[in-house]
Amino acid sequence: MTYKGKTIQKHIRGNWFVRVRHNGQYISIYGRTKQDTYEKLKVIADKVEQEKFMRKFAELTSCQITQSGIVKIKSYTLQEWFDEWLTSYKGNLRAITVKNYRTLFEIHCADLLDLKLNNITNALLSKMINGISGCKQVKDTMKSLLKQMFAIAHNDKLIDQNPTLNLPKSKATAPTTKRKALTQEQENRMIEIGLTDKKYDPLIICLLQGLRKGEMLALRPNDFDFDRKILRIDESYDEQNPQDLQTKNADSNRTMPMFEITKSILLRYKDQDPNTRIFEKMTSPKLYKLFASLQEKAELPKITIHELRHTFVTRCHEKGIDEMIVQKWIGHQIGSRITKAVYTHISSDKELEYIEQMNGKAS
């Protein structure tokens, strides 16, 4: 006699028995008669099958099974769901990105963190978004995080309605500051004075190569190819997370031409340990102090170190460098699939012509 693949057998002692596997263990069922054992098997086997179904259902729908066997939707607070979403749905984020997300969320959603997801309305989120003062980018980032979180929560049936469908458009509450760039004359003065002292090397490299501060601080001798005049960028150094050397995005990993003045600077470091950062002793406070000193000596306007990168881009545009080449050099995302296809067909001869222009050798 068999029920759901389980065959009842006669025991050596004369009674009947069958075994059912449940939660990694066997349950032995005994009966005086074969029919008696069969009736017991039906009850237990059906219960085991039901429990398996309920566990699988709970796993797929984020539900909980109570002691009474009733399946209930798991109820998350906003804080709990943010942690779950960040861990389970937003993998492979840089440590600094996770830290920034958490900081933003805890600051701006402080009054909502203990609310259950189903109690969070569009009105509450809109009020929170509108209450963020200053930078439009912060509002946009918060809206993006919330939309991603609640879309998944709605899809997983954790909430009945998605409260982020009609969030208000972000408007900056203060005038945005236009990015600054040095003029050609100011750049020349900065280079002339900067080359008189080795301590200014990090700043001149940022200016001449258009590097981000973290990319410059991560440079090692094994990133330099002096014969081919190539500079490799595939790391970014952050003092807050020194073990996380990932660049900003995939497009930031690149090779770019090593321009002539840059080459003369980097030759000073070619004999250092190839696996050690050449500016290992440089800290952000020290770098900012050096930049303030150089700005004063060269009579430069007050700009940030990142705006040296904007200066590089400005020079490229002034010299007529193709936009796709500029994006390649500075590690910006190229854009659409079609744009990438166009970019890949720019000839190496044309790029060499652009390099000559940046080195001041254009005819």
C-alpha positions in Angstrom: 0.0 0.0 0.0 1.5 3.4 -1.1 0.5 7.0 -0.5 2.3 9.9 -2.3 5.4 7.8 -3.0 5.6 6.4 0.5 5.2 2.6 0.8 3.9 0.9 4.0 6.0 -2.0 5.1 5.6 -4.8 7.6 7.9 -4.5 10.6 9.8 -7.4 12.0 7.7 -7.2 15.2 4.6 -7.8 13.2 3.1 -4.3 13.0 3.3 -2.0 10.1 5.4 1.2 9.5 6.4 3.9 7.0 8.9 6.8 7.1 8.3 10.4 6.0 11.2 12.9 5.6 10.5 16.3 7.1 12.9 19.2 7.8 15.9 17.0 7.2 14.7 14.3 9.6 12.6 11.1 9.2 9.3 10.6 11.0 8.4 7.0 11.7 4.7 6.1 11.5 3.5 2.8 13.1 0.2 1.1 13.1 -1.3 -2.2 14.2 -2.8 -2.8 10.7 -1.8 -1.8 7.3 -5.0 0.3 6.9 -4.4 2.0 10.3 -0.9 3.0 9.2 -2.2 4.2 5.9 -4.7 6.6 7.6 -1.9 8.0 9.8 0.4 8.4 6.8 -2.3 10.4 4.9 -2.6 12.9 7.7 1.1 13.4 8.2 2.1 13.3 4.5 -0.6 15.9 3.7 0.6 18.2 6.5 4.2 17.9 5.5 3.3 18.8 1.9 1.2 21.7 3.0 4.1 23.1 5.2 6.5 22.8 2.2 4.1 24.7 0.0 3.6 27.4 2.6 7.3 27.8 3.2 7.9 28.1 -0.6 5.0 30.6 -0.9 6.4 32.7 2.0 9.8 32.7 0.4 8.5 33.9 -3.0 6.1 36.5 -1.6 7.9 37.8 1.5 5.3 36.3 3.8 5.4 34.9 7.3 3.8 31.8 8.6 2.2 32.1 12.1 2.0 29.2 14.6 -1.6 28.8 13.7 -0.6 28.2 10.1 -2.0 31.5 8.8 0.1 33.1 6.1 0.5 36.9 6.6 2.4 39.4 4.5 5.6 40.5 6.3 5.2 44.0 7.6 8.3 46.2 7.2 9.0 49.6 8.6 10.6 52.0 6.1 14.0 51.6 7.9 13.7 47.8 7.7 12.8 47.8 4.1 15.5 50.3 3.2 18.1 47.9 4.9 16.6 44.9 3.1 16.5 46.7 -0.3 20.1 48.0 0.1 21.4 44.5 1.0 19.3 42.2 -1.3 18.6 44.4 -4.3 21.4 46.9 -4.6 24.5 44.6 -4.5 28.0 45.5 -5.7 27.8 49.1 -4.6 31.0 50.8 -3.4 31.3 51.2 0.3 31.3 55.0 0.0 28.1 54.8 -2.1 26.3 52.7 0.6 27.5 55.1 3.2 26.2 58.1 1.3 22.8 56.4 0.7 22.4 55.6 4.4 23.4 59.2 5.4 21.0 60.8 3.0 18.2 58.4 4.0 18.6 58.8 7.7 18.8 62.6 7.5 15.9 63.3 5.2 13.6 60.4 6.1 14.1 60.6 9.9 10.4 61.2 10.6 9.3 58.3 8.5 11.8 55.5 9.4 9.5 53.8 12.0 6.3 53.9 9.9 5.0 50.7 8.3 5.3 50.7 4.5 1.6 50.6 4.0 1.2 53.7 6.1 3.5 55.8 4.0 1.6 58.0 1.6 2.4 60.1 -1.4 1.6 63.2 0.7 4.2 62.2 3.3 6.9 61.6 0.7 6.1 64.7 -1.2 6.3 66.8 2.0 9.7 65.2 2.7 11.0 65.9 -0.8 9.8 69.5 -0.8 11.4 70.0 2.6 14.9 69.2 1.3 16.6 72.6 0.9 19.4 73.5 -1.5 20.8 71.1 -4.0 18.5 69.7 -6.6 20.7 66.7 -7.0 20.0 65.6 -3.4 16.2 65.7 -4.1 16.7 63.8 -7.3 18.8 61.1 -5.6 16.2 60.7 -2.8 13.4 60.4 -5.3 15.3 57.8 -7.2 16.1 55.7 -4.1 12.4 55.9 -2.9 11.1 55.0 -6.4 13.3 51.9 -6.7 12.5 50.8 -3.1 8.7 51.2 -3.4 8.5 49.7 -6.9 10.1 46.5 -5.6 7.9 46.5 -2.4 4.8 46.9 -4.6 5.9 44.1 -7.0 6.6 41.8 -4.0 3.1 42.6 -2.6 4.4 44.2 0.5 2.3 47.3 -0.1 -1.1 47.8 -1.8 -0.2 50.9 -3.7 3.0 52.6 -4.7 3.2 56.0 -3.1 6.0 57.3 -5.3 4.1 57.4 -8.6 3.4 61.1 -8.5 6.2 62.7 -6.5 6.8 66.4 -7.2 9.3 67.6 -9.7 12.6 68.7 -8.1 13.3 72.4 -8.2 16.5 73.9 -6.7 15.6 76.2 -3.8 18.7 78.2 -4.4 20.5 79.3 -7.6 22.8 76.7 -8.9 26.5 77.6 -9.1 27.9 77.5 -12.6 31.0 75.4 -13.0 34.2 77.6 -13.3 37.2 77.0 -15.5 40.5 78.8 -15.8 41.2 80.9 -18.9 44.2 79.9 -21.1 46.2 82.7 -19.6 45.4 81.7 -16.0 46.2 78.1 -16.8 49.6 79.1 -18.2 50.4 81.0 -15.0 49.4 78.1 -12.9 51.6 75.7 -14.9 54.5 78.1 -14.9 54.5 78.6 -11.1 53.5 75.0 -10.4 56.5 73.5 -12.2 58.9 75.5 -10.0 58.1 73.2 -7.0 57.6 69.4 -7.0 55.0 69.8 -4.2 52.5 71.1 -6.7 52.8 68.0 -9.0 49.4 66.5 -8.0 47.6 69.7 -8.9 49.4 70.2 -12.2 48.6 66.6 -13.2 44.9 67.1 -12.4 44.9 70.2 -14.6 46.8 68.8 -17.5 45.1 65.3 -17.6 41.6 66.2 -16.4 41.8 63.7 -13.6 39.5 63.5 -10.7 41.2 64.0 -7.3 40.8 60.3 -6.3 42.2 59.1 -9.7 45.3 61.3 -9.3 45.9 60.1 -5.7 45.6 56.5 -6.9 48.4 56.8 -9.5 51.3 54.3 -9.3 54.4 53.9 -11.4 53.0 50.8 -13.1 50.2 53.0 -14.5 52.8 54.9 -16.7 53.9 53.8 -20.1 56.5 56.4 -21.1 57.4 54.7 -24.4 53.8 54.8 -25.7 53.0 58.0 -23.7 50.0 56.3 -22.2 48.5 56.8 -18.7 46.3 54.1 -17.3 43.4 55.0 -14.9 41.7 52.1 -13.2 41.7 53.0 -9.5 40.4 55.9 -7.3 41.7 56.6 -3.8 39.4 57.7 -1.0 40.8 58.5 2.4 37.5 57.5 4.1 37.6 54.1 2.4 41.3 53.3 1.6 40.6 49.7 0.7 37.9 50.6 -1.9 39.8 51.6 -5.0 37.0 51.2 -7.5 36.6 54.1 -9.9 33.4 56.1 -10.2 31.9 53.8 -12.9 32.9 51.4 -15.6 33.7 54.2 -18.1 36.2 55.7 -15.7 38.5 52.7 -16.2 40.5 53.9 -19.2 43.8 54.7 -20.9 44.5 58.2 -22.0 47.4 60.0 -23.6 50.2 61.2 -21.3 50.8 64.8 -22.4 54.3 66.1 -22.6 54.4 68.2 -19.5 52.8 65.4 -17.5 55.4 63.0 -18.8 58.2 65.3 -17.5 56.5 65.4 -14.1 55.9 61.6 -13.9 59.4 60.7 -14.9 60.4 61.9 -11.4 58.5 59.0 -9.9 59.3 56.2 -12.3 61.9 54.5 -9.9 59.5 54.3 -7.0 57.9 51.0 -6.0 55.6 50.2 -8.9 52.8 49.1 -6.6 52.9 52.1 -4.3 50.9 55.2 -4.9 53.2 58.0 -5.9 51.3 60.6 -3.8 50.9 58.2 -0.8 51.7 60.9 1.7 49.3 63.4 0.3 46.2 64.1 2.3 43.1 66.1 1.3 43.8 68.9 3.8 47.4 69.2 2.6 46.2 69.2 -1.0 43.7 72.0 -0.4 46.3 74.0 1.4 48.7 73.6 -1.5 46.1 74.6 -4.0 45.2 77.8 -2.0 48.9 78.7 -2.0 49.2 78.1 -5.7 46.1 80.1 -6.4 47.5 83.0 -4.5 50.9 82.9 -6.2 49.4 82.6 -9.7 46.7 85.1 -8.9 43.9 82.7 -9.9 40.2 83.0 -9.1 38.8 80.8 -6.3 37.9 77.5 -7.9 37.8 73.9 -6.6 40.3 71.2 -7.4 37.5 69.4 -9.4 37.2 72.5 -11.5 40.7 71.9 -12.8 39.0 68.9 -14.6 36.5 71.4 -16.1 39.4 73.5 -17.2 40.8 70.5 -19.1 37.5 69.9 -20.8 37.2 73.6 -21.7 40.7 73.5 -23.3 39.7 70.4 -25.3 36.5 72.1 -26.6 38.4 75.3 -27.4 40.9 73.3 -29.5 38.1 71.6 -31.3 38.7 68.1 -29.9 35.9 65.7 -30.9 33.4 65.2 -28.1 33.8 61.4 -28.2 37.5 61.8 -27.7 37.0 64.1 -24.8 34.6 61.7 -23.1 37.1 58.9 -23.6 40.0 60.9 -22.1 38.1 62.0 -19.0 36.2 58.8 -18.4 32.7 60.0 -18.9 29.9 57.6 -19.9 29.7 57.6 -23.7 25.9 57.3 -23.8 23.8 55.4 -26.2 24.7 52.2 -28.1 24.7 54.2 -31.3 27.0 56.8 -29.9 29.4 54.1 -28.8 29.4 52.6 -32.2 30.3 56.0 -33.7 33.0 56.5 -31.1 34.7 53.2 -31.8 35.3 54.2 -35.4 37.2 57.4 -34.7 40.6 56.8 -36.3 43.7 56.6 -34.3 45.4 59.1 -36.7 42.7 61.6 -35.8 43.3 61.0 -32.1 47.0 61.6 -32.6 46.2 64.9 -34.3 44.2 65.9 -31.2 47.0 64.9 -28.9 49.4 67.1 -30.8 46.9 70.0 -30.4 46.8 69.5 -26.6 50.6 69.5 -26.6 50.6 72.8 -28.4 52.0 71.4 -31.7 49.0 71.9 -34.0 49.8 73.4 -37.3 
